[in-house]
Amino acid sequence: MTSYDALLVIGFGGPECRDDVIPFLENVVSGRAVPRERLLEVAEHYYHFDGVSPINQQARDLIAALREELDRHGIDLPIFWGNRNWNPMLTDTIREMKDQHIEHSIGLVLSAYSSYSGCRQYREDVMRAQSVVGAGSPSVDKLRSFYNHPLFIDANYDRVQQAIEQLPAAARADFRILFTAHSIPLSMADSSQYVQQLTETSRLVAEKAGLSADRWSLVYQSRSGRPDDPWLEPDILDALQTDARLGKKHVIIMPIGFLSDHMEVLFDLDEEARLRADELGMTMVRAGTVGTHPQFVSMLRELIEERLDPQRPKRSIGHFGPSHDTCPVDCCPAPRRRPMASDESNVT
């Protein structure tokens, strides 16, 4: 049994001032043939919020809440934090852990669902950082996916209930929920359980809320990539249009695919989706993400306890059992990319 001496929180990262925006986006698209004009277009989304993405502060808030939770349960693990795309960079954090003589760490990736970009790519980031830091780098064992953990469902359900309470009283018996997640290429979706897991989480939350299958849908947002490449659909804006055409007047948008209210939630939902709903004459409430919800934080502590004690039962609900602790070699492979023309690509 491995004896762990640290927890490593692994995030996406985001800019924290205007001067950070372009270097951050250059990190995101590194190695991809993304035209400069598209990068500048996306930069405007960040400038709309003064160049500050909330995602780093949200990671700090979650780490603080998790520190308190671990302390309450007598779990004395130091917490480190490293990002894929912006400071604190993962390589710097791995180096810091090595300097502090950390040998074996538990890895918490801030992503709930299995796909190349949401799981395997983070593991590749860790291996790349370990390679740069060299001999003596700590091992990092990723926690299992938690899309069907009962406390994750409870936390999301509570956010939905809070949204329902914001609807006009007359609308609470006649609303639809659109669960949203980041769209990914079909080639990536077909090689992972991304859609299956998202559908299961959405179903479990909807059923806990007492909603029949015709009262909710899983839709997608934040599409990027070439227009001629197939990505997961329907898009949230198209779904709103369809619901309005069917006479639906009240909608809750629940960003089930995200753990915090970061830029793609704030811009794509609070700005673009709200504008579309207003144009269609629909009442729209956007539910919050789990963030630092106490049940979500408790779930993370349970997952850490699982790894510290392999005999501890692994909790899950629904149609599927708990996810594997160790990812198979062929898990969530990278999608095969066709040659990309310089004027065809997008970034989120």
N, C-alpha and C positions, 0 to 999 in steps of 0.2 A: 504494500500500500504506500502510495506517495505521501510524503509529509510536506504539506504546503506551508510556505512562509510569507506569502503576500497575495494580494488581489490586484490584478491589472484590469482597469476599465479601458476599453478600446472604443473610441468614437470616430465620427466622420470629421469633425472639426469645422470651424467657420470663422470668417473675418470678424474682427472686433473694432475696426475703424475703417474709414474710407481708403486709407493707404494700403490696407490689407487686401482689399477686394480683388484686384487684378492678380497679384501674386498667388492668392488663394485659388482663384479660378484656373490659373496656369497649372497649379498642382493637380487640380481635379482632372483636367483634360490632358495631362502629360502623356505623351505617347499616342495621342489620337489626333487625326487630321481635322481639327476644329478650326474653321476660319475665324480670323480676328474679329470680324464684325459680329459674329454670333456671340463670342465671348463678351464683347462690349455691350451687347444687347442684354445678356443675362446680368452683367454688372449693374445695369440700371435697376434691376429688382432689389439689389442690396442697397444702392444709393437711395432708393425710396425710403429705406429705414436707416438713413445716415451711415450706411456701410457696415452696420452692426447686425450680425446674425446672432440670435439668442441662443444658439445651440451650445456654445461653450459654457455660458453661464448656467444653462439648464443641466449640463453635465456636472458642473461644480455643485449645484443644488442637490442633484441626485446623490453625488458622492457624500455630501454632508449628511443627508438623510440616512444613507446606508451606513455611514460611520456610527451614527447614533443607534441604529438598529443592531448592528453587530456588537457594539459595546453593551447594550442591554441584555444580549444573550451570551455574553462572555466569550465572544469570538475575537481574539486578539491578532488580527491580520492587518498589517499596514496596507493602505490603498494607494496605488499608483495610477496615473492616467496618461494615456498617449493617444494621439489622433492620427488618422490617415493623411489628412490634407492641410492641417494647420496646427500651430502651436497650442499645446505642447506636442511636438512630433513624436511618433512612436519610437523612432530610433534613439532619440535623446532620452526617452523614458527608459527604454531597455538598458541603455548605458548607465543611467542613474541607478537602476536596480542592480546591475552588476557591481557598481561601485559600492553599493550598500550590502553586498554579499548575499543578495537574494538568489536562491537556487531553483526553487520550484514554485510557480505561481499559478493561480486560477485566473483564467481569462473571461471577463464579462464583456461580450460584444454588444453594443447598444443597438441591437437589431433583433426583432422577434421571430422572423420568418426565414426559411431556408431558400437561398438562391445563390448564384455565384457572387453577385454584388453584396448580398446581405450576410454571407457566411464565408464561403471559401476564399474570397478576395481578402477578407480581413485576416484569415489564417496565413495567406501568402504575404500580406504586409508584415505580420509578425516574423515569419521566417526570413524575410528580406532584412528586417531590422536586426535580427539575431546574427545574420551573416555579416552585416556591416560592423556590428559591435565585436563579433568574433568570439574566441574561446572564453568560456566563463559566463556567457549569456544565460539568463535564467530560462528554464523551460516554461511554456505557457500552455495550459490545458483548458480549452474553451468549455464553458458551461453549455449544457444542452439547450436546444430550442424550447421555448416555453409557451408557444401559441395556445396550447390547450391546458395550461395549468389553471386550476380552479381559482386561484387568487388573481391571476391575470384577467380571467373572465369577470370576476367580481369587480375589479377596479374599472374595467371598461364599461361594465353595466352601470356602475355608479355614475360615471361621466354621462352616459346616455340619460339616466334618470334626471340628472341636473339639467340637461338640455330640454327634456320634456317639460320640466317645470317652467322653462322660459317661454314656452309656447302659449298663445292665448288659450284660455280655459276651453273654449269651444273647439279648438283644434286638436286637443289631446286624445280624442278618440278617432281622429281621421288624419293621420300624418304618415309619411313614408320615411324610412331611414335609408340613406345612401352611405354605405360603408365605403370609404375610399382608401386606396393604397397606391404606392408609386407604380406606374406602369413600367414594365420591362419588356425587352424583345421576346417574341414568341420562342425563339431559339433558346433563350435562357430559361423561360418558363417551362418549356417542354423537357428540360433536363434537370428539373428540381421539383419540389413539392410546394412551391410558392403559392400557387392558386388553391391547391387542396387545403393548405394550412389556413390561408386567409378566409376561405369559404367556411371552414370549420369554426374558426374564431367568431366570424360574423354570425353564423347560425346559433352558436351557443349564447352569444350576447343577446341576440334577438329573441330567442326562446326564453331566456331568463326574464326579458322584459315583457313576455306574454304576447309577442307579435307573431302572427301567422306568416307563412312564406311569401305571401303576396304583398306584405307590408315592408319588405326590405330588399335591397339589391347590393351586390358587390360591384363597384365601379373603380375606375382608375384615373390618375391625375399625373401631372408633371412629366408627360411624355417627352422624350428627347430622341435623337437619332434621325436617320434619313427618312424623309416622307415615304419613300417606297419600301421601307422595311416594315414588316408586320410587328406591331406591338400589342400588348393586352388592351382590350377595349371592353365596354364602352368608356369613353372619356366622361368625366364628371359634368362637363358643360353640355355634352350631347344628352346625357342621362336626364339632366334638368329639363332640357327641351322636350324630351320624350314624355316625362311625367306631366309637364304642363299641357302637352297636347292631349293627354289622357284625362285631363281635368283635375289633376292633383294640385292642391293649393298650398299644402303645408309640408315642409321637408326638414329633416334633421340630417346634417352631414356629419358623419362620424369618421375621423381619420384613423381608422383601425390599424392601418399599416405603419403608423408612426408612433414613437414613444414620447415625443415632446412636441410642443408647438413651435417648431423651427421655421425657417424661411419658406419652405414649400407649403407649409400649412398656412402661414400668414399671408403669403402673396397669392398662391393658387386658389385657396379657399376663401379667406377673409376678404380678398380683393376681387379676383376674377369671378369666382363662383357666386359671391354675393351680388356682384353687378349683374350677372346673368339672371339670377333669381329675381332681382328687382325688376329687370326688364320684362320678365315673364309674369310679373304680378304674384309671385310666390312668397309666402312667409318662410324664411330660412333661419334656422338656428344651427350654429356650428358647435358640436360637442367638443369638449376638451380631450386631450390625450392623457395617458396615464401619468406622465410626468413624475411627480414625487408622491403620488397617491399612496397612503399607508399600506394598502393591501398589495400594491405593486412592489413596494420596498420590502415588505415581509416575504413576498415570493422570492425576491432575489436572495434574501437571507436563507430561505429554505433551500434554494439551489446550491448555495455555497455549502450549507450543512450536508447536503447530499454528497458533495465531492469530498468533504472532509471525512465523512463516514459512509463508505460504500454500502453498508448494511441498512442505511436509512431508506424507507420506502419512497419511491418516486411517484409523486401525485400527478394525475391527469384526469380529464373527463372527456366525454364525447365518444366519437366513433373510433378514435385511434389511441394507442397507448403512448407512454412517454417516449420522447425522442432519444436517440442514441447518445451516449456520453462521448464516444470517440467517432469522429466522422470517417466513413469509409474512404479509401483511396480515390474512388471514382465519384465521390459525392459532389453534387452541384458544379459540374465542370464549366469552364469558361465557354461562352458561345463562340462559334466560329464566325469570324468577321470577313465579309467580302471587302475587296479593295475599295477605299472610300475616296470619292472625288472631293476636292478641297471646298467646294461650295455646297455640299450636301449634308454635312453633319450638324448636329445640335448638341448643346449641353443643357443641363437643367439649371 
